[in-house]
Amino acid sequence: MNLAATLNLSGEWALLVGGGAVALRRARTLRAAGLSVRVVAPDILAELAELASDCRHRAFEPHDLRGVRLVVACTGSAQVNDEVIRLARAEGLLANHSGNAEAGNLRFPAVVRRGGLTVTVTSDASLPLLAQAASEKILLALPDSLPLGEWTAQRDAALHLAGAARQAALAGLRRQIRAHLDLPLEAAQ
C-alpha cells in the first residue's frame, strides 16, 4: 500500500544519477518544486547541465549520497540504478528508480494544475501511462479558474466562528465549491 502525500522539499538537495532525457525531465520537476539538483553522470545533456545546480561528470560513487534528501536513479544500466537505490534506501533517503518503480520508495505522479488546484494521479499497478491518461481526463473536468481568494477568506472567517455558526458557514462554503465544480450539493461524507 502506498501513502499519498505532498512533500515540501524546497531548499533541499536532490541527486540525479544519470545525464539523459529522463534525468532532464526529473530535473525540471525537482527544480519547479524548489530543490537544488546535483547530477552525476559521465555524459550529461547540455540542457540538463544548465538546469542543474551542480554537475559531476563521472560515474556514481556512494559518497554522492551525502547531503541530499532525494535520489533518482536514471542511468541506462539496471545494475547501476539498482545499486544507487539500494544505497539510498539504506541511508533512509527518498529514492526513485526510473526503470523499476517497485525498487524505490518514491514515485513521481502525473500532475495537473489548473485554476489554483494541483491534482496528482498515480496507479496502483505502476502504470504511468494510465496515470497520464487519467490526468488528462481530470484536466478536462476542471474549470479554468476558481475563486480561491474568496473561498479562502470565507473559510478563514468561518474558522473564527463558534459552534453552529461555524458549521453553517463551512457547510455554505462546501455547497458553493460543489456547485462551482458542477457536483451534487450534498456529498457523501
C-alpha positions in Angstrom: 0.0 0.0 0.0 1.3 3.5 -0.9 1.0 6.6 1.1 -0.3 9.5 -0.9 1.3 12.8 0.2 2.6 16.1 -0.9 6.1 17.0 0.3 7.6 20.4 0.7 11.3 19.8 0.0 12.0 23.4 -1.2 15.6 24.3 -0.4 16.7 20.6 -0.2 19.2 18.8 -2.5 18.2 16.1 -4.9 20.7 13.8 -6.7 20.1 12.6 -10.2 22.3 9.7 -11.2 22.2 9.8 -15.0 22.5 12.5 -17.5 20.0 11.8 -20.2 16.4 12.6 -21.2 14.8 11.0 -18.1 17.2 13.0 -15.8 16.3 16.2 -17.7 12.6 15.5 -17.1 13.1 14.8 -13.4 15.4 17.8 -13.0 12.6 20.1 -14.4 10.1 18.6 -11.9 12.5 18.9 -8.9 13.6 22.5 -9.8 10.0 23.5 -10.1 9.5 22.2 -6.6 12.3 24.3 -5.3 15.0 21.7 -4.9 18.7 22.1 -5.8 19.7 19.4 -8.3 23.1 17.6 -8.4 23.7 15.5 -11.5 26.3 12.7 -11.5 27.0 11.0 -14.8 29.9 10.6 -17.3 27.8 12.2 -20.0 25.3 15.0 -19.2 22.9 16.6 -21.7 23.8 20.3 -22.2 20.3 21.4 -21.3 20.5 19.3 -18.1 23.8 20.8 -17.1 22.4 24.3 -17.5 19.4 23.4 -15.3 21.4 21.6 -12.6 22.9 23.4 -9.5 25.9 21.1 -9.6 27.2 18.7 -12.2 29.8 16.0 -11.7 31.0 14.4 -15.0 31.9 10.9 -13.7 30.4 7.6 -12.5 28.3 7.5 -9.3 30.2 7.0 -6.1 28.5 6.2 -2.7 29.6 9.4 -1.1 27.4 11.3 -3.7 24.5 10.5 -1.4 25.8 12.8 1.4 23.8 15.9 1.9 20.8 15.0 -0.3 17.2 14.2 0.7 16.0 12.6 -2.6 17.7 10.4 -5.2 16.7 9.5 -8.7 18.5 6.6 -10.4 18.0 7.1 -14.1 21.0 5.7 -15.9 20.9 3.3 -18.8 22.1 0.5 -16.6 19.7 -1.5 -14.4 22.6 -2.7 -12.3 23.8 0.9 -11.6 20.2 2.0 -10.8 19.7 -1.0 -8.5 22.9 -0.2 -6.6 22.1 3.5 -6.3 18.6 2.7 -4.9 19.9 0.1 -2.5 22.4 2.5 -1.0 19.9 5.4 -1.0 17.3 3.4 0.8 19.9 2.1 3.3 20.6 5.8 4.1 16.8 6.5 4.6 16.6 8.7 1.6 13.6 9.2 -0.8 14.6 7.1 -3.8 13.1 6.7 -7.3 14.3 4.0 -9.7 13.4 5.1 -13.2 13.2 1.6 -14.6 11.7 -0.3 -11.6 9.2 1.7 -9.5 8.9 -1.1 -7.0 12.6 -0.9 -6.1 12.3 2.7 -4.8 10.2 4.3 -2.2 9.3 7.4 -4.2 7.2 7.6 -7.4 6.5 10.7 -9.5 2.8 11.0 -10.2 1.2 12.6 -13.2 0.4 16.2 -12.3 -2.5 18.5 -13.3 -2.5 22.2 -12.4 -5.5 24.4 -13.2 -7.5 27.1 -11.5 -5.3 27.1 -8.4 -5.7 23.3 -7.9 -2.9 20.7 -8.1 -4.1 17.2 -8.7 -1.7 14.2 -8.7 -2.5 10.8 -10.2 -0.7 7.5 -9.8 -1.8 4.0 -10.5 -1.6 1.1 -8.0 -0.1 -1.1 -10.7 2.8 1.3 -11.5 1.4 2.2 -14.9 2.4 5.7 -15.7 0.6 5.7 -19.0 -2.7 5.1 -17.1 -1.9 7.9 -14.7 -1.1 10.2 -17.5 -4.4 9.4 -19.3 -6.4 9.8 -16.1 -4.8 13.2 -15.5 -5.8 14.3 -19.0 -9.4 13.3 -18.2 -9.3 15.2 -14.9 -7.9 18.3 -16.7 -10.9 18.3 -19.0 -13.3 18.3 -16.0 -11.7 21.3 -14.1 -12.8 24.9 -14.7 -10.2 27.3 -16.0 -10.3 29.4 -12.8 -11.6 29.2 -9.3 -12.4 32.0 -6.8 -9.7 30.7 -4.4 -9.2 34.1 -2.7 -12.9 34.5 -2.0 -13.2 30.9 -0.7 -10.1 31.2 1.4 -11.4 34.4 3.0 -14.8 32.6 3.7 -13.0 29.6 5.3 -10.9 31.9 7.4 -13.9 33.8 8.6 -15.8 30.6 9.3 -12.9 29.3 11.4 -13.2 32.3 13.7 -16.9 31.5 14.5 -18.0 29.1 17.2 -20.3 26.1 17.3 -23.3 26.0 15.0 -22.4 29.3 13.2 -19.0 27.8 12.3 -20.6 24.6 11.0 -23.2 26.5 9.0 -20.6 28.8 7.4 -18.4 25.8 6.4 -21.4 24.0 5.0 -22.3 27.0 2.9 -18.8 27.2 1.6 -18.8 23.5 0.8 -22.1 24.0 -1.2 -20.5 26.9 -3.1 -17.4 24.9 -4.1 -19.5 21.8 -5.1 -21.8 24.0 -7.2 -18.8 25.7 -8.9 -17.5 22.2 -9.8 -20.9 21.0 -11.0 -21.2 18.4 -8.3 -24.3 17.4 -6.3 -24.7 19.9 -3.4 -24.8 17.2 -0.8 -21.8 14.8 -0.9 -21.4 11.5 0.9 -19.2 12.4 3.9 
